[in-house]
Amino acid sequence: MHTIRTAFSTPILVRDMEESGPVNHRLMEIILDMESRTPGMKRSNIGSWDSQKDFLEWPYEEIAIFKKWVINGIKEITLKATKQKYNPKAQDMLAHAWANVSRADSYRKIHNHESCTWSGVYYVKSDLVKEKSVSSGNIEFLDPRMLCIQAELPNSSFGSRVRVVPRAGRLVIFPNWLLHYVNPVEDDSLRICIAFNVKIESQSVKRRAGTMLPLQKAQQFAMVETDEPSS
């Protein structure tokens, strides 16, 4: 056999939702109203406003539509990652989300997301002028194989970065552990997005969890046995 295989690939889904304009317009109104009434949360964001992680609980029809988009995207990227062997059910997806409003000079530091299966972002509004730099407001993903930065091979993808331009109606989904950041917004434009995390509780995960005991209880049981007088 003679072959060159591609190993350790990392899937990133980028999907532009068709005819999302009316939904985006209403989502923009909802998010800007919430920004005007509530203090922002501090995470990896610098100079921008983050809502609490209860966005999916806000009682609006447009958020229900957004949920469907996320479910379909999670199904697609999961099928890709598992070579079409696992199609997760919507009821097995646990999720939370938060809204973000970014203006001039705001950015996000390098970070990844908390323990889950997939993370993502959906762009509600993005009118980046990019007068100073084509990277203004772009989200960039880093090669997870950090030692690849040392590779000296011209024109290879080792150690490179994947850049995604934020456009209104664009959905991006990626593994939660993938390091990424957002370049500073270098003009006076407004960018609104929704970030989210999704944990898939597959049957195999539930089955493994069902065979395990809480560590604290197991420890207490061991201590009781140890305290018994020896014969």
matplotlib code that plots the C-alpha trace (Angstrom):
import matplotlib.pyplot as plt

x = [0.0, 1.2, -0.7, -0.4, -3.0, -4.2, -4.1, -5.5, -7.8, -10.0, -13.5, -14.8, -18.3, -19.0, -22.6, -24.3, -28.0, -30.2, -32.8, -31.8, -32.2, -35.6, -34.5, -31.2, -33.0, -35.3, -32.4, -30.4, -33.3, -33.7, -29.9, -29.4, -32.4, -30.9, -27.6, -29.2, -30.8, -28.3, -24.6, -22.2, -20.3, -16.5, -15.1, -12.4, -14.0, -12.2, -14.2, -17.4, -20.7, -21.5, -24.9, -25.4, -25.5, -29.3, -29.8, -31.6, -34.1, -35.2, -38.9, -38.7, -39.7, -36.4, -34.4, -36.4, -35.4, -31.8, -31.9, -33.0, -30.1, -27.7, -29.2, -28.9, -25.3, -24.4, -25.8, -23.8, -20.5, -21.0, -21.7, -18.6, -16.4, -17.7, -17.6, -21.4, -21.7, -23.3, -26.3, -27.1, -30.7, -31.8, -33.0, -29.4, -28.0, -27.4, -26.6, -26.3, -25.5, -24.8, -25.0, -22.1, -22.1, -18.7, -17.8, -14.6, -11.4, -13.1, -11.6, -11.4, -8.3, -7.0, -9.2, -11.1, -14.5, -15.5, -16.0, -18.5, -18.6, -18.9, -18.8, -19.8, -20.8, -23.6, -23.2, -26.4, -24.9, -21.4, -20.7, -17.0, -15.5, -12.0, -10.4, -7.3, -6.9, -8.5, -8.3, -10.5, -13.0, -12.1, -12.2, -9.0, -8.3, -4.9, -3.4, -4.0, -0.7, 1.4, 4.8, 3.9, 4.9, 8.5, 8.1, 10.1, 8.3, 7.3, 3.7, 2.6, -0.3, 1.7, 1.3, -1.0, -4.1, -7.6, -9.4, -13.2, -14.7, -17.8, -20.8, -24.4, -26.2, -23.0, -22.9, -19.5, -19.1, -15.9, -14.5, -14.7, -11.0, -9.8, -8.0, -9.2, -9.4, -11.1, -9.0, -9.8, -12.6, -10.6, -13.5, -16.7, -18.9, -21.2, -20.8, -23.4, -23.1, -24.3, -21.8, -22.8, -21.6, -23.3, -22.7, -23.9, -25.0, -24.7, -25.9, -22.4, -21.7, -24.8, -24.0, -20.5, -21.8, -24.3, -21.5, -19.6, -20.1, -19.6, -16.0, -16.9, -19.3, -16.7, -14.1, -16.4, -17.1, -13.4, -12.9, -15.6, -13.9, -10.5, -11.9, -13.2, -11.1, -8.8, -9.3]
y = [0.0, 3.5, 6.5, 9.8, 10.1, 13.3, 12.8, 14.7, 16.9, 19.4, 20.1, 23.7, 24.2, 27.5, 27.8, 31.0, 30.8, 31.7, 34.4, 35.1, 38.9, 39.3, 37.0, 38.9, 42.2, 41.1, 39.4, 42.7, 44.6, 42.0, 42.0, 45.8, 46.2, 43.7, 45.5, 48.8, 47.3, 44.9, 45.0, 43.0, 39.9, 39.6, 36.6, 36.8, 39.9, 43.2, 46.4, 44.6, 43.6, 40.0, 38.9, 36.1, 32.6, 32.5, 33.6, 30.4, 31.0, 34.4, 34.0, 35.1, 33.2, 34.3, 32.6, 29.4, 29.6, 30.1, 27.0, 25.0, 26.3, 25.3, 21.8, 21.3, 22.5, 20.3, 17.3, 18.1, 18.6, 15.5, 13.3, 14.7, 14.1, 10.5, 9.6, 9.5, 6.9, 9.1, 11.4, 13.0, 13.6, 17.1, 15.9, 14.7, 18.2, 20.3, 23.9, 27.5, 30.7, 34.4, 37.5, 39.8, 43.4, 44.7, 48.2, 50.0, 48.7, 45.7, 42.2, 38.7, 37.2, 33.8, 31.2, 28.0, 27.0, 25.0, 21.3, 20.3, 18.7, 21.7, 25.4, 28.1, 31.6, 33.0, 36.5, 38.6, 41.8, 42.6, 45.7, 45.7, 48.3, 47.0, 50.3, 49.8, 46.1, 43.1, 41.2, 43.7, 41.7, 38.3, 35.2, 33.2, 29.6, 28.3, 25.0, 22.8, 21.0, 23.7, 22.2, 22.7, 26.3, 25.1, 23.4, 25.1, 24.0, 26.8, 26.9, 24.1, 24.4, 23.4, 25.9, 28.1, 29.9, 29.6, 32.9, 33.3, 36.6, 37.5, 38.0, 38.5, 35.1, 33.1, 30.1, 28.7, 25.5, 24.0, 21.7, 23.4, 22.8, 24.7, 27.9, 31.0, 34.8, 37.8, 40.5, 44.1, 45.9, 48.7, 51.0, 52.4, 49.6, 47.4, 43.6, 41.5, 37.8, 34.8, 32.4, 29.0, 25.6, 22.3, 19.1, 15.9, 13.2, 10.2, 6.8, 5.6, 8.5, 7.8, 4.1, 4.8, 7.3, 4.8, 2.4, 5.0, 6.0, 9.5, 9.7, 11.2, 8.3, 5.8, 7.4, 7.4, 3.7, 3.0, 4.9, 2.9, -0.3, 0.9, 1.9, -1.6, -3.4, -6.0, -9.6]
z = [0.0, -0.8, 0.7, 2.4, 5.1, 6.8, 10.5, 13.5, 11.5, 13.3, 11.9, 11.8, 10.4, 8.6, 7.4, 6.1, 6.9, 4.0, 4.3, 7.9, 7.5, 9.3, 12.2, 12.6, 12.6, 15.5, 17.4, 17.1, 18.7, 21.5, 22.3, 22.2, 24.5, 26.9, 26.7, 27.6, 30.7, 32.2, 33.2, 31.1, 32.2, 32.1, 30.3, 27.6, 26.2, 26.3, 25.7, 24.7, 26.4, 27.2, 28.5, 31.1, 29.8, 29.8, 26.2, 25.2, 27.9, 26.6, 25.5, 21.8, 18.6, 16.9, 19.6, 19.0, 15.3, 16.3, 18.5, 15.4, 13.4, 16.1, 16.4, 12.6, 12.7, 15.6, 13.8, 10.6, 12.3, 14.6, 11.6, 9.9, 12.9, 13.4, 9.7, 9.5, 12.3, 15.0, 14.5, 17.8, 18.9, 19.8, 23.2, 24.0, 23.5, 26.6, 25.8, 27.0, 25.1, 25.6, 23.5, 22.7, 21.5, 20.1, 19.0, 18.3, 19.9, 21.5, 21.1, 22.8, 24.3, 23.3, 25.0, 24.6, 26.1, 29.1, 29.1, 26.5, 23.0, 20.6, 20.9, 18.4, 17.4, 15.3, 13.8, 14.1, 12.7, 11.3, 9.3, 9.7, 7.3, 7.6, 6.6, 8.7, 8.5, 6.7, 10.0, 11.9, 14.0, 12.4, 14.6, 14.3, 15.3, 16.3, 15.3, 18.4, 17.7, 19.4, 18.5, 14.8, 15.2, 15.1, 11.8, 9.0, 5.9, 3.5, 2.4, 4.7, 7.1, 10.1, 12.9, 10.7, 11.7, 10.3, 9.9, 9.6, 8.6, 10.7, 8.4, 9.4, 9.2, 9.6, 12.0, 13.1, 15.2, 16.4, 19.2, 22.6, 23.2, 20.1, 21.1, 19.3, 19.6, 18.0, 16.4, 17.6, 15.9, 14.2, 13.1, 14.5, 13.2, 15.3, 15.6, 17.4, 17.9, 20.0, 21.5, 22.7, 24.1, 23.5, 25.4, 23.8, 26.3, 24.1, 25.2, 25.7, 28.0, 30.0, 30.2, 31.5, 34.0, 35.2, 36.2, 38.3, 41.9, 43.5, 44.6, 48.0, 48.9, 47.8, 50.0, 53.0, 52.5, 52.4, 55.6, 57.4, 56.3, 57.5, 60.9, 61.7, 64.3, 62.9, 63.9]

ax = plt.figure().add_subplot(projection="3d")
ax.plot(x, y, z, "-o")
ax.set_aspect("equal")
plt.show()
